[in-house]
Amino acid sequence: MSNADRADRAYKALCNYISLASIGAPLDEPDEAAASDLIADLMHLFGHEAIDNAFTRGAKHYLVEKEEEEAP
């Protein structure tokens, strides 16, 4: 899976979240505000510390995937 595929998957997930949360039309262009709302809702579900830890792991995962795609 390419990083473009991963970005598309995230886009679709955020569009679905926007639809479920009734914060915009399902096909609206997701923005940082929608991402922030999703993160806040995830904090309500899992707790702040768990999402903070998930962000740290996700950031590392993201960097590895970027490096893999950019490698010759």
C-alpha positions as CSV (number, residue, x, y, z in Angstrom):
1,M,0.0,0.0,0.0
2,S,1.4,3.4,-0.9
3,N,1.3,6.5,1.2
4,A,-1.2,8.0,-1.2
5,D,-3.5,4.9,-0.6
6,R,-3.1,5.5,3.2
7,A,-4.0,9.2,2.8
8,D,-7.1,8.2,0.7
9,R,-8.1,5.7,3.4
10,A,-7.8,8.4,6.1
11,Y,-9.8,10.8,3.9
12,K,-12.6,8.3,3.6
13,A,-12.6,7.5,7.3
14,L,-12.8,11.2,8.1
15,C,-15.6,11.8,5.6
16,N,-17.5,9.0,7.3
17,Y,-16.8,10.6,10.7
18,I,-18.1,13.9,9.5
19,S,-21.3,12.2,8.3
20,L,-21.8,10.3,11.6
21,A,-21.1,13.4,13.7
22,S,-23.4,15.6,11.6
23,I,-20.7,18.2,11.4
24,G,-20.9,18.6,7.6
25,A,-22.1,16.9,4.4
26,P,-20.5,13.4,4.0
27,L,-18.5,14.5,1.0
28,D,-17.3,17.8,2.4
29,E,-13.5,18.3,2.2
30,P,-12.3,17.3,5.7
31,D,-10.2,19.9,7.4
32,E,-8.2,20.2,10.6
33,A,-11.3,21.1,12.6
34,A,-12.9,17.8,11.7
35,A,-9.7,16.0,12.7
36,S,-9.7,17.8,16.0
37,D,-13.3,16.9,16.7
38,L,-12.5,13.2,15.9
39,I,-9.4,13.3,18.2
40,A,-11.5,14.8,21.0
41,D,-14.2,12.1,20.6
42,L,-11.5,9.5,20.7
43,M,-10.2,11.0,23.9
44,H,-13.7,10.6,25.4
45,L,-13.7,7.0,24.3
46,F,-10.1,6.0,25.3
47,G,-8.9,8.8,27.5
48,H,-6.4,11.5,26.9
49,E,-3.3,9.5,27.7
50,A,-4.2,6.6,25.4
51,I,-4.7,9.0,22.5
52,D,-1.5,10.9,23.3
53,N,0.4,7.6,23.3
54,A,-1.4,6.6,20.0
55,F,-0.3,9.8,18.4
56,T,3.3,9.2,19.4
57,R,3.2,5.7,18.0
58,G,1.4,6.9,14.9
59,A,3.9,9.7,14.3
60,K,6.7,7.1,14.4
61,H,4.8,4.8,12.1
62,Y,4.2,7.7,9.6
63,L,7.9,8.6,9.5
64,V,8.9,5.0,8.8
65,E,6.3,4.7,6.0
66,K,7.5,8.1,4.5
67,E,11.1,6.9,4.6
68,E,10.2,3.5,3.0
69,E,8.4,5.2,0.1
70,E,11.2,7.7,-0.5
71,A,14.0,5.1,-0.4
72,P,15.6,4.3,-3.8
